[in-house]
Amino acid sequence: MVNARDALLLLGVARSTLYRYVASGKLSEIRRRVMTTRGYRHQCLYLKSEVMKLKAWRRARREQFIHWQQFHDMSAEEVSPPEQVES
């Protein structure tokens, strides 16, 4: 298991994005009570296997977007069908 700080570093996302992943069910959160100098606090933990799967999913989505963007940025001449030859 990894804590929130480590999950943020592994995923490279903001804390709000991490919470959104939990709310949408993409990531499971395990809360545990921890005694600190200021009293009891909740510590959020995440399964490392789920964090790594989510990281791989994010990488695949990013690569898919980059591929789409490169295709979209091509000029019309590059993607137009070949001219038909009259018989």
C-alpha positions as CSV (number, residue, x, y, z in Angstrom):
1,M,0.0,0.0,0.0
2,V,1.1,3.6,-0.7
3,N,0.0,6.8,1.1
4,A,-1.5,9.7,-0.7
5,R,1.8,11.6,-1.2
6,D,3.4,8.5,-2.8
7,A,0.3,7.9,-5.0
8,L,0.5,11.6,-6.2
9,L,4.1,11.2,-7.1
10,L,3.6,7.9,-8.9
11,L,0.7,9.3,-10.9
12,G,1.9,12.8,-11.4
13,V,-1.5,14.3,-10.7
14,A,-3.0,16.9,-8.3
15,R,-4.6,15.9,-5.1
16,S,-8.1,16.8,-6.5
17,T,-7.5,14.4,-9.4
18,L,-6.6,11.6,-7.0
19,Y,-9.8,12.2,-5.1
20,R,-11.8,12.2,-8.3
21,Y,-10.3,8.8,-9.2
22,V,-11.5,7.5,-5.8
23,A,-15.0,9.0,-6.3
24,S,-15.4,7.5,-9.8
25,G,-14.3,4.1,-8.6
26,K,-11.0,3.9,-10.5
27,L,-9.0,3.7,-7.3
28,S,-9.9,2.2,-3.9
29,E,-9.1,4.2,-0.8
30,I,-8.4,2.6,2.5
31,R,-8.7,4.9,5.5
32,R,-7.0,4.2,8.8
33,R,-7.0,6.1,12.0
34,V,-3.5,7.3,13.2
35,M,-2.7,9.0,16.4
36,T,-0.7,12.1,15.9
37,T,0.4,14.9,18.3
38,R,-2.8,16.8,17.3
39,G,-5.0,13.8,18.1
40,Y,-6.5,11.1,15.8
41,R,-6.3,11.7,12.1
42,H,-7.3,9.6,9.1
43,Q,-4.6,8.4,6.8
44,C,-5.6,7.4,3.2
45,L,-3.8,4.5,1.7
46,Y,-4.1,3.1,-1.8
47,L,-3.2,-0.4,-3.2
48,K,0.0,0.0,-5.2
49,S,-1.2,-2.4,-7.9
50,E,-4.2,-0.2,-8.5
51,V,-2.1,2.9,-8.6
52,M,0.3,1.3,-11.2
53,K,-2.7,0.1,-13.3
54,L,-4.1,3.6,-13.3
55,K,-0.7,5.0,-14.2
56,A,-0.5,2.6,-17.2
57,W,-4.0,3.6,-18.2
58,R,-3.2,7.3,-18.1
59,R,0.0,6.7,-20.2
60,A,-2.0,4.7,-22.8
61,R,-4.7,7.5,-23.0
62,R,-2.0,10.1,-23.4
63,E,-0.3,8.2,-26.2
64,Q,-3.7,7.7,-27.9
65,F,-4.4,11.4,-27.7
66,I,-0.9,12.3,-29.0
67,H,-1.5,9.9,-32.0
68,W,-4.9,11.4,-32.7
69,Q,-3.5,15.0,-32.4
70,Q,-0.8,14.2,-34.9
71,F,-3.3,12.8,-37.3
72,H,-5.6,15.8,-36.8
73,D,-2.8,18.3,-37.4
74,M,-2.0,16.8,-40.9
75,S,-2.9,18.9,-43.8
76,A,-5.8,17.9,-46.0
77,E,-3.4,16.9,-48.8
78,E,-1.7,14.3,-46.6
79,V,-4.9,12.5,-45.7
80,S,-6.9,13.0,-48.9
81,P,-7.6,9.8,-50.9
82,P,-5.6,9.3,-54.1
83,E,-7.1,10.6,-57.3
84,Q,-9.1,8.3,-59.4
85,V,-7.9,7.4,-62.8
86,E,-10.4,7.6,-65.6
87,S,-10.8,4.5,-67.8
